[in-house]
């Protein structure tokens, strides 16, 4: 039986001290999933979120003209762990939106032109080799190289960068023109900085099993029904709202505007000190913050874990959304969006732009378009300068001519963890360090994937470790 929080004697006149069964620090999807799962296991969690809203990097907004903007993730791979089964349990499966009015394809820049990105490679589909062989982006030499890809050497014993992996198997042109812009647009990091076994574990496993990507892709099973990216009709923020509601129904106490100052020892328990002077004592703490904040908080209790967390770098991103008249854009917008290839002759701040109203149904009123640009971190720019830069680059890429309409900006600091080479080994070291203090668990997008289901799954896993079955 779970006892209600009981009042302990005050440490001094300024501090109110309470004992609670579990504390979750962070109210993003990982932390809310942890609280929801703890409740299912009979443990009432106290969730502390320092921001005035829940959801973390998942944030939706309905504008006055009726457009739906996503300031963070705009979809999720629902067939992953933490996807369909969680949506169904929360009653969100009927809210799933599977597409929009545009074809399921993306573009990549080639100079100032937008060219269709060869499909299927990153979804591990059979058609991947064919689409690359027919793509105007690749030279005849590269295509001939793809034909002999099965004859190339076996994989190295250790992890390698994504750039090295694709260069070795498919040639430098594939790595530079196709892979690099996709990785930069999705992960906010260069393909030369991230490890293939963490970013594309399935492709790396295919090579190890078959000795060839081409053969592996050709014999790959067809994707199950529902495979691929989906979104939620009321916006992605429907998920953290449902997790919070479900968590409260299971006994969780969820508070915003509550910032944790530090963690410390309190006998056999953990002392959680808040910046408002209050103190909680608990036997379970789940850190569901960004990676740098997690490192800071865990340092007094598990220094070895703090060392591992502190070595994980996270990049910044600027998100600029526009709601504009459809007539003010020259491009047909016949795809989900564009990723921007690096071009020394045309340096750009934009990493990717999603044609959100074309990608998903129900995102904009008739006659209007929602565009969402992700730009590389630019703390030196004022907001007006950032908007102007995003607008100018869209003018060149898609012929955006409108200067009015709703505009929103979100500046994300340390939002995207960089999955460097040997990241999986780093996570194993983190787990080993935390095994020495079973009171502490961690969850978040820096562990097993940057997607929403990945974060949800880490929250569920952290809760299971914190409250193992009887």
C-alpha positions, 0 to 999 in steps of 0.5 A, a space after each residue: 500500500 502506498 502511504 500519503 506524503 507525511 510531514 517531517 519536522 522543519 529543518 529551520 524556519 524557512 524550509 517545509 520538509 515532506 517525504 514522498 514516495 518518488 520524485 520525477 524532475 522534469 515534466 517533458 514526455 519522458 518524465 510524464 511517462 515515468 510518473 504514469 508508469 510509476 502510478 501503474 505500479 502503485 507508486 505515487 510520483 511528485 513531478 517537478 517541472 521548472 517551466 510554466 508548462 508541461 511537455 518540454 520540447 513537445 509544444 503545439 500552438 493553435 494560432 488566432 487564424 486557426 493554424 496548428 503549429 508544432 514548435 518541437 517534434 511534429 510527429 512520431 514513429 508510432 511502431 517504435 516502443 513507446 509509440 502505438 501501445 502508449 497512444 492506445 492506452 491513453 485513448 489517443 489512437 483514434 487521433 492519429 493522422 497518417 499524412 497530408 495532401 502532399 505526396 510522401 516525399 522530401 526534397 534536398 537542395 542542389 544549389 538553389 534547386 529543390 530535388 526529390 530525395 531518393 526514398 526508402 533508405 532511412 526507412 530500410 525499404 526495398 526501393 532504396 537502391 532503385 531510387 538512388 540508381 534513378 536519382 539525378 543527384 548522383 553521378 554515373 560513377 556513384 551509381 556504378 559503385 552502388 552496383 558493386 556495393 556487395 563486394 566491398 569489405 566487411 564492417 569494422 569491429 568498432 563504431 564509426 561515424 555516419 559519414 564514414 559508414 555511408 562513404 565506405 559502403 555507397 561512396 562519398 557522393 551519397 554521404 555528402 549529398 543525401 546522408 549529411 543533409 538528412 542527418 543535420 536536419 533531423 539530429 542537428 549534428 554533422 554526419 561526421 560527428 555522430 555514430 552510425 550504431 546509435 543513429 542508424 542501428 538497423 543499417 549498421 546491423 544489416 551490414 554486420 548480418 549480410 555484409 552488404 546494405 544493398 542485399 539487406 535492403 533487397 531482401 528486407 521484409 515489407 514494413 508492417 501496416 502503420 509503419 512510418 511517421 504519424 502525428 496527432 490531430 490535436 497537435 503533438 502536445 496532446 501526448 504530454 497532456 494525456 500522460 499528465 492526466 493519466 498520471 494524475 488519475 494514478 496518483 501523481 502530483 504534477 507541478 509546474 514552476 517548481 525548480 530543483 536547486 540541488 540533490 543531496 543525501 538524507 540518511 538512506 534517502 535523497 534530499 531534493 531542495 527546491 529553489 522556493 526553499 521547500 525540501 522533499 525526502 524520497 527513496 526514488 528520484 528519476 531525472 527527466 531533464 536535459 542532459 547537462 542539467 541531469 549531469 549537474 543534479 546527479 553530481 553530488 550523489 553519483 559523480 561517475 554518472 555525472 562524468 558520463 552525462 557531462 561528456 554528452 554534447 547537445 546542440 542548439 536549434 532555432 525554430 521559426 514558423 510562418 503562417 502565410 497565404 498559399 498564393 505567396 509561395 511559388 513552389 508547388 509544395 508537393 512534398 513534406 519539406 526540404 533538407 538543406 545540403 551544405 554548399 560552401 558557395 551558398 552558406 545557409 543557416 537553414 537546416 530544414 524546412 517542413 511544409 507542415 500544412 502539406 505534410 499533415 491534414 488539419 494544420 492550416 485554414 484553406 488558402 494558407 500554408 504553415 512552414 516550419 524552418 529549423 536553423 542552426 543555433 545562432 545566439 548572436 542574432 536577435 529574433 528579428 534578425 533570425 526571422 529575416 534570415 529564415 524568410 530570405 532563405 525561403 524566398 530563394 528556396 521556395 519563392 516565399 514572397 509574403 512579408 506578413 502573417 503569423 510568425 513564431 520563434 522558439 530558441 532551443 538551447 541544448 535541445 538535441 543530444 549529439 550521439 557521438 561515436 561509441 555513444 552506446 558504450 557511454 550509455 552502458 557506462 552510465 547504467 553501470 555507474 547508476 547501478 551503484 545507487 538504485 535510488 537514482 534513474 535517468 530518462 530522456 532523449 540522450 539515451 536511446 534516440 531523439 524521437 518522442 517514442 524513444 523518450 517515452 520508452 526511457 521514461 517507462 524503463 526508468 519507472 520500472 527500474 525505480 519500482 520493480 514488480 513485487 
